[in-house]
Amino acid sequence: MSFCQSSVIAQSPSVETGVSQTLAKARKQTISKIAYALKFDIPAQKNQPIPAMESIRFDWAKNAAPLQLDFKEERAHLQTVSVNGKPISVAFEREHILIPAAQLKPGTNTISIQFTAGNLSLNRNDDYLYTLLVPDRARTVFPCFDQPDLKATFQLSLTVPNGWQSMTNAPVQDSSVAGNRKTVNFQTSDIIPTYLFSFVAGKFTAVSRMLNNRPMTLLHRETDTTKIRLSLDPIFKLHADALTFLEAYTQIPYPFKKFDFAAIPDFQYGGMEHVGAIDYRLSSLFLDNGATRDQKLSRATLIAHETAHMWFGDMVTMRWFDDVWLKEVFANFMADKITEVSTPDANYDLQFVVDHFPAAYAVDRTEGANPIGQPLANLQEAGTLYGGIIYHKAPIMMRQLERLMGKTAMRDGLRQYLKKYAFSNATWADLIGILDTYTPTDLEAWNRVWVNETGRPTFSYQLDQKEGKISRFVVSQKGEDGSSRLWPQGFEVALVYPDHVDEVTVSMTQAQVTVPEAVGKPAPLFVVFNSSGQGYGLFPVDTAMLSKLATLKNPVTRASAYINLFENMQSGHIIDPVRLGTIYQNLLGNEPEELNLRLLTSQLSDIVWNFTKPDKRSALATSVEQAAWQAMERETAAGKKKLLFRLYQNIASSTVAKNRLYTIWNEQKAPAGVTLTEDDYTSLALALAVRDYPAEGILAKQLSRIKNPDRKKRLDFMMPALSSNVAERDAFFASLATETNREREAWVTAALGYLHHPLRAQTSAKYLVKSLDLLEEIQRTGDIFFPESWLRSILSSYQTPETAQLVRKFLADRPTYNPRLRAKLLQAADNSFRSSKLLYQ
């Protein structure tokens, strides 16, 4: 091993854009003990440059190759560079500052740089800004060694307009005011990777609380007094509860100096786990009195997820971003456990099924499916690793692993892992090596198909009867792609009888297994596969179940049945969209669980818009409208009434429905028992506009009603995309070719969703080719989820063979196209492929 390491150093990594794995390995062997001191002078005007100064102190092991410092900006942004107090000429090549080895000395060195901060990841707005540096964006703001295994301390100084608040990973040390400017010096941070360095500055309201002897501060820009009153207590309590659980589970006290968070309008993600300074999307934290139980549960899960990252990802960090899924799977895994405790009235198993399975299947069933673990040669590609597989298939896999090992063994293995690698880096292989000692199962073989390969299994079964009893029950598995691969797993099958349900466990350790536990039991009315919601794959559906779905008492079993039905419909098996839509609309008034109703209404909306031909859509939509409205009027639970109203609004097609929605919006008078807020009325206005409702100035009037300045700017940005004038919509789309017009990514993708709404498909299909042409630029300039959300916003509503052919031709014409972007495109186009096949062939 030492020979290989020496040869790597001797090879001198080539200078190339991004951060190659070769460069990262070489730097890891030559530099250590890194400390950054950074000063940013932030002007009040967002279009003004930000002068900055930096010193980087580090230990260096003698090496002949130039030291490469990452900086993804123009050469003009660099003013001066000095090494150990001596100015040197600036050598800048392919996003790297090159420091000659002759200027360095064995042991401690200091590089000092005067520069203009890069704007790409500063997210500058009129009166606030925030950094978002995952996975390799620190180098877009300041020169650094931008790789996760070169952890460092950060000492930050910010000069900002007086009256602004600011937050970073470390507590405030001191501050001073000179005229209308304020300088805040922060303490030195804990040891963290560059992608977790963060600061927020701007016009925020600061709220501080003390819970369980821990001070916490929240920065926010919410102005709705009702949202503030209803949200502050749960926001702080959910964080405190999560910390308490994690300290007990891991047996490690909270590992960092402070614990604060900021709520940012239209933040690109639900949240980001910056050490001691978590960022959240404001709308995810601040809920109003119309919030459903599901929204409150989602907030609790999000807070638990980001808090869990303090241990999983922040304290122990993956060595390289090919293991980025590792931090995400544990954040989700722990969040589910935390939510089970912090929200005791929630059905944890049901939430797990509804949250993870549809989202995992939405990627894994596609031609662009990716494995959980993916190779990564250069960090500039790391953003493309994120998606539904990391966030949703990985937790299902981890739950199977816990089922295989046992909860206590899993917990003890994780404790050992965290203690061994605290404030350092580790790989999935490191963790598997530890967990392997806690179970007799061959985890290496198990790991191969679950982590390193794509796709899901498909199951079939044979249930033989003799004299009214089960004589044989056999379950078979193969890859959905037709391969003979085996996904080792356990799941349950419900045997449903007139007066009770028996569950039998299937241990799927071979391609075909018999279930001896079922033999001798009375023949059931029907069976439901994956009734406990723990298995993974395309499960068969017993058609005898279809008329009796509402009789299933267990909400998890019903959720699995709904998912199995929808997946089989999309695969062209057992049931067609029209029949499934009819079954679902008859269930709207009978589903007692809010989470299941959310699942039903989402799938039903998908059937109406994506799996029904336009010439037949109106009839189905009108039928669903009536069923949704009637169910809403009968429903007594506020959350379920809200979900049914949203379905009604989403699929409104008839003149009666559109007129009703207009009256509700115009008079601002919600249906009885439904609470509608400013956000809901904005959503209603948008729904009316995309339907070209014949009333003047709907969006302009809604704009005048909005009080919050951030939400007002959002609607103002989106309005041209909803114009009834095609030329105005054309101009809006053309404007997105300019990078600065795509800065507010959440606004862009929301606007694109309306621009490409099925009701606008005939006039918007012409944008598709240009949208695909922009994808590589979107990936270069946008944040990690932007390419995927861009693609889903433009493609998800098209169902014709022409669209499917357009995507295939685009890829066929580009045989060397970025493979990960190719996969993202195939994932996003899956609905188009399937609907065109189901409806037009």
N, C-alpha and C positions, 0 to 999 in steps of 0.2 A: 504493500500500500504506500509506504513512504517513497518508493521509487516512482510510482505513478504520480504522486503529488509533486515531486521534484521536477519530473518531466513536464508537467502542466505549467509550472512556473517558468521553466526554461523556454517553453514554446512562445512566450509573450503573446497574450491574446490579441487578436487583430482588432483594429478600431472599426467598429460598425455601429449603426444606429441601434438605439435601445440598450438593453442590458442583457448580453448573452449569458448563457449558463457557463460558458467557458470563462468569460471575464469574471463572473461572480465567484466561481471556485478559486480562481487565481487570487482575487482580492481577499477572499476569506483567509487565505494562507499567509498573506503578507501584512494585513492591517488589523488592528484591534483597538480596544479602549477608546472609542470614538466619542468626542464631545463637540456638539455644535453650539455656537453662540450666534444668534440672529437678531438683526434690527431691521424693522420695516417702518418707513415713514409714509403713512397712508393718507392721501389727500381726501378732502370731502367729495371731490368730483370723481366719479367712477372712470371717466375717460382720461384722467391724468396718470402719468407713470408713477410707479412706486419705487423711490430710491431705497436701496437696501445695502447692508453690510453684513459680513459673515466671517467668523473664524472657525476653522475646523482643527481640533487637536486630536491626534491619534498616534498610536505606536505603529512603527513600520519595521518589517523584517527586510533586510537588504536584498535587493533584487535588481537586475539590470534593466528590466522593462520600464517604460514610462508609466506613471501612475495615472489611471483614467478616473476623472471626476465627472459625474453625469450632470448634464445641463441641457435640457431640450428647449433651447431658445436660439435666437439669432446671435451671432458674434457681437453685434452692436450693443447687446445688453451687458456685456462685460467691460468694465472700465479699468480696473487694476487687479493684478494678482501678485501676491508676495508669498514667499516660502521661508519660514523661519526668520521673518523680519526683512528679507531681501526681495525687492521687486524683481519680477521676471517678465519676459515678454509673453504675451498671451498666445499660447498654441491651442487652437480650437478646431476640432475635426469631428464631423459626424456625431454631433450631440455630446461631445466629450471635451473637457479641458485636460490637456496632457501636461503632466508635471514631470520633468526629466528626473530620472533616478539620481543624477548627479547633484540635484538641488536638495535631496533628502538625506537624512542620516539615520542610522540604526537607532531605534528607541523612539522618543517622543518628538513629533513634528507639529508645526502649526502652519496652516495655509489660511491667508487672509484675502478676502475678495470684496471689492466694491462692485455693485452690479445693479441693474434694474430688474425688479422681480418680474417673472413671467406671469402673464394673465390667464393662461389657459385653464388653470384649476383654482383660481381665486374667487370665482362665482361672485363678481362684483355687481352690486345693485346700487340704486340711487343713494341709499342711506344705510347700507350694511353690506358685508361681504363675509364669506366663509370658505375655508379650504376643504377640499375633498381629494385626498392624495392616493387613494387605493386604486390600482395596485402598484403603479410605477409613476405616479403623478407628482411626487415630491420634487423630482428633477425638472418639472415644468415651472416650478416656482423659484427654486434656489439650487445652486450646485451642491451635490451630495453623493454619497455612495448608496444608490437607491436599490437595495436588495434586502430581503427580509431577515437574512442571517447576519447582517452587520448592524446589530442593535447599538443604540447610542443614547446619550443624554442630550437634552435640548434646553438651552437657556434663551428665552425670547424677550425682546423688548419691542413694544409697539408704541408708535406715536400716532395718535388719531385725533379727530376733532373733539374738542371738549364737549361732554354730554353723551358721548358714545360709551357703551359698555364693551368689555372684551373678556375673552375666556380662552385658555389654552390648557395643555395637559398638566400644568403645575400651578400651585397657588400664587397669588400676587405677593411680590416682595415689597415693593413700594411704588409710589406714583407721584407725579408732579405736574403742575399746570403752568404753561407760559402763554399768555394771551388766550387765543381761542384753540390752543392745541394742548393735548394731554399726553404725557409719556407714562406708560405702565411697564414696569420691570417685573418679570415673573421669576420665581425661583427656578432652580435647575430641576428638570423633570426626572422621573424614573427612567430606567433603561428601556427603550422602546424601539421598534423598527421604524424606518422613515415613513412608511405608509400610514402609520398611526399618529404621526405628528399633526397637530391641528390647531387652528385658532379661528375664532369668530369675533367680529367687531362690528359695531353699528348701533343704531337706535333700537335698543331692546329694553324691555322691562325686566328687572331682576327680582326674583322671588327666592328667599332663603328660608329653609326649614331645618330643624334638628329632629331626627328620628333615630331611635336606638343609639343615642350618643354620637351620631354621625351627622355633621353638617352637610347640607346639599343646597346647591343654588341652581335655579332654572332661569335661563334667558328666553324670552318669548316676545312675539309681536302680535299676539291676539288682542283684538279690541272688543270682541263680543262679550259683554259682562256676564251673560248667562253661561257661556262656555267656560269662562274663567272660574266662575263660582262653582260650577259642577265638576270641573276637571282637576283643579289644583290638588285637592286632598287625595284622590285616587292616584294621580301621577306620582306624588311623593311616596305614598304608602306602597304602591306596587314595586317601586325601586327598593324600598327598605325590606319588603318581604322577600324579594329575589336575593338580595345580599344575605339575609339571614339563612335562607335555604342553602345557598351555595357554600357559605362558610361551614355549615354543618355537613353537607354532602362531601365536600372536598377535604375537610379538616384543615383548610388553609385560610387564615384570616384574609380579608380583602387586601390585595397585594400592593396597592398604590397609594400615593400621598393624598389624593382627594377624589371626590366623586360628584361631578356636576353634569349638567346636560343643557342643551339648547334646542328650542323648537323653531324650525326654520320654514318659512313659507315655500311650498312646492319643492322641498328638498328632493334630490334625485332618487333616493331610496326611502324605505320606511324608516331606516335608522342606520347609523354608522358608529362603530364601537370605539371611537377615539378614547384613548386612556384618560380617565378622569374628566372627560369633556365630550360625552356622547352627543351626537347630533341626531335629531328626529325630524320627520316631516310634521309640520305643525298640525295639520288636519288629522294625523294619526293619534295625537295626544289629546287635543282639545275637542271634546264631544259635546253636543248640545242635548237639550231635553227630548229631542226626537231620536237620539241614538238607539239603535237596536241592541239587544243583548249580545248579538254576534259582533257588533262593532266594539263593545266593551271588552269582550273576550279577546278580540284581535289586538286591542291596545295592550292588554295584560300580557299576551304572548310576545308581542314585539318588545316590550320593556324587559321581559324575562330573557329574551334572546340576546339583546344588546348587553345586558348585565352579565350574562353567562360568558360572553366574550372576554370579560376582564380576566378570567382564568384561562379560557379556551380560545387562544388566538393572541391575546395581549400579553399574558404572563408566559405562556408557552406558545411559541409561534412556529408555523411551518417553516422548514428550512428553505424551501423554494415554492413558487406559486403553483407547481403541479399538484401540491397537496393543499391547495386553498380550500378544497371541499372539507378537509379535516376540521378546520375551525368552524365552518358553517354547520357541519353535521352535529358537532357537539353543542353548538349554541342552540340549534333546534331541539336536539335530544334533551338538553337540560331545561330549555324553555317549556317543553311539554310537561316535564316533571314539576317544575315550579308552578305552572298554571294549575296543575291538578291540586296543589296545596293552597295557593293564594286565592283561587276562585273555586271554592269547594262545591258550589252549587252547579258547576259546569260538568258536563259529561266528557271527561278526558278522552275516552276511547272514541267517542263520536267525533269530537273535534279533530282528533288525529286523522281519522278516515277522510273526513270532508276536506280538511286543509291540504293533505298531502297526496292522496291517491289520484284525483283527477289531474292535478298539476304535473305529477310525475308521468302519468300515462300520456299526457298531451305532448310530451317530448319523446318518450321511449317508444311510442308506437310509430314514430315517423321515420322516413328514410334518412333524416339527419340526426338520428339519435347518437348521443355521445356517452362514453362510459363515465362513471363517477370519477375515476382517476384518469387524468389525461397528461400526456407528455408535453413539455414546454421548453423550447429551445431558447426563447428570448422573452424577457418580461414585457416587451411592448405588445405581445400577443395575449398577455394574462387576462385582460378584460373579457376575452371571448370564452374563457372557461366557465364563466358564471351562467346560471340558468336553472331551469326546473329540476334537472337531475341532481345538481349539488344541493339545492334547498329542499327537495321533496322526495326523490328516490333514496337519497342517502339516509334520511331519518328512518325510512321504512326498513332499509337494510340494517341499520343500527338496532332497531327494535327486534329484528330477527336474531341479531347477534346476542342481544341481551336475553332473549328467550332461550337461545341455545346454551348460553353460559350460566344463566341465573342472575337475578338482580344484584345479589350480594357480591358475587365474584366479579361482575362487571364494575361495580362501584369500587371494590378494593383495587382492581387493576387500574382504574382511572386515577385513584389517589396516588398509587405508586408512580404512574406516568407523570402526573403534575409535579410531584416532589422531585423526581429525578431531573426533570428538564426545566424547572422554574427559572424564569428570566433568561431562558435560552431558546434553542430551536430543536424541533424534533420532526420526524417523518412518520407517515402511516406505518412503515415497516418497523420503526421503533416501537410504536404502540402495539402492533400485532405481536411483536416479540414478547412484550410484557403480558398481554392478554392470553397468549398461548400457554403460559405457565399456569393459568387459572382454569383451564378446561382440557379434557382429553380429546376434544374434537380437533381435527386437522384444519386449523384456520387458514393455512396457506391455500389449500384447495378450495375452501369456501370463498376465500377472498378473490380467487381468480375470476369466477363468473360474476360475482356480485359487484366487484369494484373495477375490474380491468376490462370488462366486456360490456357491450351495449345490448339493448333489447330486453324483452320480457318473455316469459314462458306462456304457452297457451295450454289449457287443461281440457281434458275430456274425461268422461266417466261411463261406467256401465253398472247399473243397479239391477240385479236379477232378483226375482221374487218367486217364492214357492209356497203355496197354500197360505197366502196372505202375509208372509213374513219375508224379510230380506235374507236371501240365500248367499248372495255374493255382492260385494261393493268394491269396484276397482277404479282407481284414479290414475290417469296417465298424463305425462307432461312431455312437451317438446318445445323447441324454440318457436316463437311466432314467425321467424324467418324460415321455418322448416328444418332447422338444424336439430341434432340430437343432444344439444346441450342440456345440462341439468342444473337447476337453481335449488340447492338444498334449502328447505324451509318447512315450517309447520303452519297449519291453518285449520280452521274448523269448518265443518259442513253441518248445517241445521237440517234435521229431519223434522218436518212440520206435520203435526197431527191436528185433528179437529179441536182438541182440548189442551194440547201442550206441545212443546218443542224439545227434542233431544239434540244435543250437539255432540258430534264425534270428531276426534282430532285426526288429521291426516299428517303423518310424518313423511314428507316427500323427499326421501333419501335416494330414490332410484327413479328411473324413467317411468316405471309402473309399480304401483303398490296396492296391496289389498288392505282393506280397513276391517280387521276382524271384529272391532268393537260394534260395528253395525249389524253383523250377522246375527240372526235370530230376533231382531227387533221387528215390530209390525211394519208392514210396508207403509211409507208416509204418503200424505196427500201430494207433497212436492218437496224438493230439496232446495236449499239456498247455499251456494258456495261462498266461502270466505265470510261466514256469518259473524265472526268476531273481529273482522277488519284487520287482520295481521298478515295475511298472505299477499303475494304480489304476482300479477299476471292477468291474462285474459281468461276469465272463468266462464264456464258454461252456464246457461240459464235454462231452468226447467219451465217449459211453457205453461205447465199447470199452475204456476205461480202468478201469471199475469193478471188474472181476475181477482186475486186474493192478496195483493200487495198490502192493502190497508189492514189486513188481519194480523200482520207481523207485529208483535208487541215490542220486540227489542229494537230501539232506535238505531243501533249500530248495524243490526241485520238488515233493516230497511235501507240504510245508507249504502251498504254493500250491494244490495239488490238494485238500487237505482244506478249505481256506478256500473255494475255488470251489464245492465240493460243498455245503458248509453254506449258503453264500449263495444258491445256486440252490434248495436245499430250502426255505429261508425265503421265497423269492419264488414258490414253487409251480411251479418249473421242473424238468424232467428226472427228479427223484428225490423220493420221499416219505419222511417221517421214519422210518417203520418199516424200510424197506429200507436207509436210510442207517445207522440204528442197528445193524442186523445186520452190515453191512459193517464198521463201526467196531469192534464188539466182536470180530470175527475178526482185527482188526489189533492188538489190545492186546498180544499176545505176540510180535508181529513187528516193532514199531517200535523201531529201535535208538537213536534220538536222544531224550534226555530232554525237550528243549523241544517236540518234536513229540508226544511222549506226553502232555505237559501240555495241548497243544492238543486232542488227541484225547479225552482224558478230560473236559475241560471241555465240549466239544461233545456228547459222549455223555451227560453228565449233563443238559445242557440238553434234549436230545431226550427223555430219560426223563421229566423233570419238566414240561417246558413244551410239548412237541410230541407227547405221547401222551395219549389220553383216559384219565381215571382208571380206567374199567372195563377198559382194556387195559394199563394201566401195570404192574400186578403181574407179568404174564407177561414183559414186556420186561425189567423190573428184575431179576427172578429170573434170567433168561438172562444179563444183563450181570454180575450178581453172580458167577455161576459162572465166566464168562470172566475177570473181573478177578481172582478169587481164584486160579484156576489159573495165569494169567499171572504173578501175583505169586510164587507158589511156584516157578515155573520161572526167574524172573528172578534174575540174580546182582548187578546194579548196585543199590547201596543207594538212590540217588535215585529210580530208576524203580520199585523195590519200594514206596517210600513213596507215590509218585503212585498206583500201582495200589491200595494199601490205602486211600488217601483216597477214590478212586472207589468202592470197595466200601462204605466207611462212608457215603458220601454217598447212594448209591442203595439201601442195604439195605432190603429189603422183606419177604423171606421170614422165617418164624419161625427157620429155621436160621441165617440171617445175623444176625438180631437177637440170638439167644442167643449166637452166637459173639462178637459185639461186646461183649455184657455180660460174658462170661467174661474177655475180654481186659482190659476196664476194671476189673472187680472184683478180679481177681488181679494186675492190673498186669503182665501177661506178654505182651509183644508177639509177633507172629508171627516166626518165624525170619528173621533178616536185616533186620528192620525196627526202627528205633530210634524209640521213642515217649517223649516228654518230658512234663513237667507240662502244658504247653499242649496237647499232643495228647490227653492223658487228659481234660482239660477239654472239648475238642472232642467227644470220644467221649461224655462224660456228657451234653452238650447234645443230641447226635444221638439218644441213647437216650430222653431226656426228651421230645423233640418227637414221638417215636413212641409215647409213653405206655407205655414198657416196664414190665411188671408187677413192679417191685421197688421197695421203699420207700426213699425218701430218697437217691436217686442224687445229685442236685445238692447236697444238704446234706452228704453224705459227701465229695463232690469239693471242696466249699468248705473243709472241714476239712483236706484234704490240701494245699491251696495255701499256699505259704510266703510268696510275695511279697505285700506288703500292697496294692499297686496292682492286681494281678491278682485278688486276693481281693475287693476292692471292686467290680470290674467284674462278676464272676460274681454277687455278691450283688444288684447292681442288676438283672441280667438274669433272675434266677430267677422272678419273678412272671410274666414273659412266656412262660415255658415250663411253667407250672403245668398239671397235668391238670384243674384246676378252672376252668371257663369264667368263672365270676364273678371269680376272681382275675385272670384275663387281662383281663377287661373293666375292672377297676379299674386295672390297670397302664396300659392304653391311655388311660383317662380322665385319668390323672395327667399325661400328656404335653401336655395342654392348658395346663399351667402352665409358664411359661418356665423357671423355675429347675430343673424336672425334666428339661429338655432340655440342660442345660449340657454334659454329657459326650456330645458328639455321636456319637463312635464307639461308645459304649455303646448309645445310643438306636437307631442304625441297625442294629447287630448284633442287638439285641433284637427290633426290628421284622421283621428277616428271618426269625426263628424264629416270631414271632407270626403272620406271614402265610405260613408254610411251606405248600406244597401240601397237606400232610396236615392242616392246620388251616383250609383255605380255607373250608369250610362255616360255621365259627363265626366266622371273622375278616372275611369279606366285609362284614359290617355296619359295620366301622370305616372303610371306604374313603371314604364321603362326608365324614365328619368330618375324616379325614386330608387330603383335598383342600381342605376349608374352611380348614385351618390353614396352607396353603402360603404365603400372602402374609405371614403373621406369621413363619413359619419363615425366609423370605427377609429380613425386616427384622431379625430378632434373631440369626440364625445366621451361621456363617462361610460362605465362598464355595461350598464343595462340599455344604453341608448340604441345600439344596433338592433337588438332583439325587439325592443318596444317600437322602434321605427318600422321594422318589418311587419310586426303583428298589427300595427295601426293601419298600414296600407293594404295588407293582404287578407286579413281575417274575414272580410265581408264579401269576398268574391267567390262565386261557386260555379262559374261556367268553364267548359273545356278550353275556351280561348285563354283564360287566365292561367290555367294549368300549363297549357302549351307555351305561353309566354315565359313562364318561369323556367321551364325545361330548356327552351331555346336559349335563354339568357345564360344558363350554366353550360349548355353544350357549346356555345360560342366562346366560352372562356375555360378551356380545359385545365389551365394552370391557376385558376381562381383560388384565392385564399381558402384552404380547406375548412377552416372553422367558420368563416363567413358563409361558405357553401352550406355547411350543416345548419347554421342559423336560418338561412333562407329556406331550406327544405323543411325545417321544423315549422316555420311560420306559414308555409304554403300547404301544410298537410290538410287543413280544412278544405282548401280549394281542390286539392287532389281528390279527397274522399267524396266531397259533395258533388263534384262534376261526374265522378264515376257512378255514384248512387242515383243521381237524378237524370243524367243525360246518356247513360249507356245501357 
